Amino acid sequence: MKLKIAVLPGDGIGPEIMKQGVAVMDVIADKFGHEFTYQEALCGAHAIDAVGNPYPDETHEVCMNADAVLFAAVGDLRFDNDPTAKVRPEQGLLAMRKKLGLFANVRPVATFDCLLHKSPLKDELLKGADFVVIRELTGGMYFGEKYQDNDKAYDTDIYTRPEIERILKVAFETAQKRRKHLTVVDKANVLASSRLWRQIAKEMEPQYPDVNTDYMFIDNASMRVLTEPRFFDVVVTENTFGDILTDETSCITGSMGLQPSSSLGEHTPLFEPVHGSWPQAAGKNLANPLAEILSAAMLLEHFGLNKEGALIREAVNASLDANVRTPEIQVEGGKAYGTKEVGAWIVDYIKKA
């Protein structure tokens, strides 16, 4: 198979983990006879520094002309520490999602048996947890009307029927392919936008009679993903709730450095780790590349290359079992491995497989 990949390393640890993701893609291409070509483009703080725009038109063109986007992370302390900044790296990610029509963020949450001890949760709660959070990406407060002065500010949480219907369709169909259990997370007891979500979900339920659908307020869901993670199969929710909830689920895997994701919609699909740019670690060979590598696996599986994706997952599991791990998940007294070393080990495993 031939694939054109737009590569957006971004900021902070992004370029380091991206090198490992591309290296894994390359070894898969060699092993299975595929042809992957890459075009790198600017985004985030680097793009602001270069052209004053966190998602330049040139980058958008590269993404639109690609079969898929492999993304790393954006964010820079210069902007985090300046609340008056008018242009921010994260605006580039939001603009990319909007312009590419990427309305469905799919974030798998699964445990690794050898890492259960790294989670703050008890082993008996975690073992066997395996669910997917589907977050709406292009609506809600992040994109609604905004206002701020010295004394007042507001963000409008606005959703339309078509936006809600299309993300619920993805969620119901994902549940049909898994264990046929969908949880719709909202705040319908307080928010009008959530009541519309629940109304539309209730209307759509009869179209999917094989799916067991339940409803949960976000505060309850936030508690239960930590106290009963095995309850969930597919979770669907709006933009802001999904952003917070999927960061919380890193407590289940033991590290945000293990969570990949995909963003799907109208145009080019995007694949990215859920973690941020961790600027404090940039250039120090500390960052965990596994989420980026697993995002590459999701990219391949999106195009039907399931054997290739499975081999990447096998290599990642093997690296964890062999204690080839970056510091945040390494066992006490274990050898220190950096970003490059973990990536190289996985590439070598795939070569020999």
QUINORRA-V928842 format. One record per pair of residues at least 12 apart in sequence whose C-alpha atoms are under 10 Angstrom apart, sorted by the first residue. I is the first residue (numbers start at 1). J is the second residue. Records with the same first field share a line. If there is no record, write none. Layout:
I: J  J
This chain:
1: 29  32  33  34  35  36  303  305
2: 29  33  34  35  36  37  67
3: 34  35  36  37  38  66  67  68  300  303
4: 35  36  37  38  39  62  63  65  66  67  68  69
5: 22  36  37  38  39  40  62  63  65  66  67  68  69  70  71  268  270  299
6: 37  38  39  40  41  59  60  61  62  63  64  65  66  67  68  69  70  71  268  270
7: 19  22  37  38  39  40  41  42  59  62  63  66  68  69  70  71  72  270
8: 38  39  40  41  42  43  44  59  62  63  69  70  71  72  73  74  272
9: 40  41  42  43  44  46  70  71  72  73  74  277
10: 40  41  42  43  44  45  46  47  54  71  72  73  74  75  76  89  92  93  277
11: 42  43  44  45  46  47  72  73  74  75  76  89  276  277  278  279  282
12: 44  45  46  72  73  74  75  76  77  276  277  278  279  280  281  282  283  287
13: 72  73  74  75  276  277  278  279  280  281  282  283  284  285  286  287  288  289  339
14: 71  72  73  74  75  273  276  277  278  279  282  283  287  289  292
15: 71  72  73  277  282  283
16: 72  282  283  284  285  286  287  288  289  339  340
17: 71  72  73  273  285  286  287  288  289  290  291  292  293  339  340  343
18: 70  71  72  73  272  289  292  293  296
19: 72  289  292  293  339  340  343
20: 288  289  290  292  293  296  339  340  341  342  343  344  346  347
21: 70  71  72  289  290  291  292  293  294  295  296  297  343  347
22: 36  38  70  292  293  296  343
23: 293  343  344  346  347
24: 292  293  294  296  297  312  343  344  346  347  348  350  351
25: 293  296  297  299  300  308  309  312  347
26: 347
27: 346  347  348  349  350  351
28: 297  300  308  309  311  312  347  350  351
29: 308
30: 351
31: 308  350  351  352  353
32: 305  307  308
37: 66
38: 62  66  68  69  70
39: 59  62  63  65  66  69
40: 59  62  63  69  70  71
41: 55  56  58  59  60  61  62  63
42: 54  55  56  58  59  60  62  92
43: 55  56  59  60  71  73  74  75  89  90  91  92  93  96
44: 56  73  74  75  76  87  88  89  90  91  92  93
45: 74  75  76  77  78  79  87  88  89  90  91  92
46: 74  75  76  89
47: 59  89  92
48: 87  88  89  92
52: 87  88
53: 87  88  89  91  92
54: 74  87  88  89  90  91  92  93  94  95  96
55: 89  90  91  92  93  94  95  96  99
56: 92  95  96
59: 96
60: 95  96  99  100
63: 96  100  267  268  269  270
64: 99  100  267  268  269
65: 267  268
66: 267  268  269
67: 267  268  269  270  299  303
68: 267  268  269  270  271  299  300  302  303
69: 262  263  268  269  270  271  272  296  299
70: 262  269  270  271  272  273  292  295  296  299
71: 93  262  270  271  272  273  292  295  296
72: 271  272  273  274  275  276  277  289  291  292  295
73: 89  90  93  272  273  274  275  276  277  278  292
74: 88  89  90  91  92  93  275  276  277  278  279
75: 88  89  90  91  92  93  276  277  278  279
76: 88  89  90  276  277  278  279  280
77: 277  278  279  280
78: 279
91: 142
94: 137  138  142  143
95: 138  143
96: 270
97: 137  138  263  264  265  267  268  269  270
98: 137  138  139  143  265  266
99: 138  266  267
100: 263  264  265  266  267  268  269  270
101: 137  138  263  264  265  266  267  268  269
102: 136  137  138  262  263  264  265  266  267  268  269  270
103: 134  135  136  137  138  139  163  164  166  167  170  239  263  264  265  266
104: 133  134  135  136  137  138  166  167  168  170  171  236  238  239  262  263  264  265  266  269
105: 132  133  134  135  136  137  138  167  236  239  242  243  261  262  263  264  265  270  271  272
106: 132  133  134  135  136  170  171  174  234  235  236  246  260  261  262  263  264  271
107: 131  132  133  134  135  234  235  242  246  249  259  260  261  262  263  272  273  274
108: 130  131  132  133  134  233  234  246  249  259  260  261  262
109: 129  130  131  132  133  229  233  234  246  249  250  251  252  253  258  259  260  261
110: 126  127  128  129  130  131  132  229  230  249  250  252  253  254  258  259
111: 126  127  128  129  130  131  250  251  252  253  254  258
112: 126  127  128  129  252  253  254  258  317  320  321
113: 126  127  128  253  317  320  321
114: 317  320  321  322  323  331
115: 252  253  254  255  320  321  329  330  331
116: 251  252  253  254
117: 253  254  329  331
118: 251  252  253  254  255  328  329  330  331
119: 250  251  252  253  254  255  329
120: 226  251  252  253  254
121: 226  227  251  252  253  254
122: 226  227  252
123: 252
125: 225  226  227  228  229  230  252
126: 225  226  227  228  229  230  251  252  253
127: 229  230  252
128: 229  230
129: 225  228  229  230  231  232  233  252  253
130: 229  230  231  232  233  234  252  253
131: 175  178  179  181  225  229  230  231  232  233  234  235
132: 171  174  175  178  182  232  233  234  235  236  246  261
133: 171  182  183  232  233  234  235  236  237  242  243  245  246  249  261
134: 167  168  170  171  174  184  234  235  236  237  238  239  242  246  261  262  263
135: 167  168  171  235  236  237  238  239  240  241  242  243  245  246  263
136: 163  164  166  167  168  236  237  238  239  240  241  242  243  263
137: 163  167  237  238  239  240  242  243  263  264  265
138: 159  163  238  239
139: 156  157  158  159  160  163  164  238  239  240
140: 155  156  157  158  159  160  163  193  238  239  240  241
141: 154  155  156  157  158  159  238  239  240
142: 155  156  157  158  239  240
143: 155  156  157  158  159  239
144: 156  157  158  159
145: 157  158
157: 191  192  193  194  238  239  240
158: 192  193  194
159: 192  193  194  196  197  238
160: 193  196  197
161: 196  197  199  200
162: 200
163: 197
164: 193  196  197  198  200  201  237  238
165: 197  200  201  203  204
166: 265
167: 236  237  238  265
168: 182  184  197  200  201  204  205  236  237
169: 201  204  207  208
170: 236  264  265
171: 183  184  234  235  236  237
172: 201  204  205  207  208  210  211  212  213  234  235  236
173: 208  211  234
174: 211  233  234  235
175: 208  210  211  212  213  233  234  235
176: 208  209  210  211  212  234
177: 211
178: 211  233  234
179: 210  211  212  232  233  234
180: 208  209  210  211  212  213  233  234
181: 210  211  212  213  214  231  232  233  234  235
182: 211  212  213  214  215  232  233  234  235  236
183: 212  213  214  215  216  221  231  232  233  234  235  236  237
184: 197  198  201  202  213  214  215  216  217  218  221  234  235  236  237  238
185: 197  198  214  215  216  217  218  219  220  221  222  235  236  237  238  241  242
186: 198  215  216  217  218  219  220  221  236  237  238  241  242
187: 215  216  217  218  219  220  237  238  241
188: 215  216  217  218
189: 217
190: 217
193: 238
194: 217  237  238
197: 237  238
198: 215  216
201: 213  214  215
202: 214  215
213: 234  235
214: 235
215: 235  236
216: 235  237
218: 237  241  242  244  245
219: 241  245
221: 235  241  245
222: 241  244  245  246  248  249
223: 245  248
225: 245  246  248  249  251  252
226: 248  249  251  252
229: 249  252
243: 274
246: 259  274
247: 259  274  275
250: 274  275
254: 328  329
255: 275  288  291  328  329
256: 273  274  275  276  288  290  291  328
257: 273  274  275  276  287  288  289  290  291  292  326  328  329
258: 273  274  275  288  289  290  291  292  293  294  295  316  329
259: 272  273  274  275  290  291  292  293  294  295
260: 272  273  274  275  290  291  292  293  294  295  296  297  298
261: 273  274  275  291  292  294  295  296  298  299
262: 274  295  296  298  299  302
264: 302
269: 299  302
270: 295  298  299
271: 292  294  295  296  297  298  299  300  302
272: 291  292  293  294  295  296  298  299
273: 289  290  291  292  293  294  295  296
274: 291  292  295
275: 291  292
283: 339
284: 338  339
285: 326  337  338  339  340  341
286: 326  327  328  336  337  338  339  340
287: 326  327  328  337  338  339  340  342
288: 325  326  327  328  329  337  338  339  340  342  343
289: 325  326  338  339  340  341  342  343
290: 313  316  317  319  320  325  326  339  342  343  346
291: 316
293: 309  312  313  316  343  346
294: 309  310  312  313  316
295: 309
296: 308  309  312
297: 309  310  311  312  313
298: 310  312  313
300: 312
308: 350
311: 349  350  353
312: 346  347  349  350
313: 346
314: 346  349  350  353
315: 345  346  347  348  349  350  353
316: 342  343  345  346  347  349  350
317: 346
318: 345  346  349
319: 342  343  345  346  349
320: 342
323: 335  336  337  342
324: 336  337  338  341  342  343  345  346
325: 337  338  339  341  342  343
326: 338  339  340  341  342
327: 339
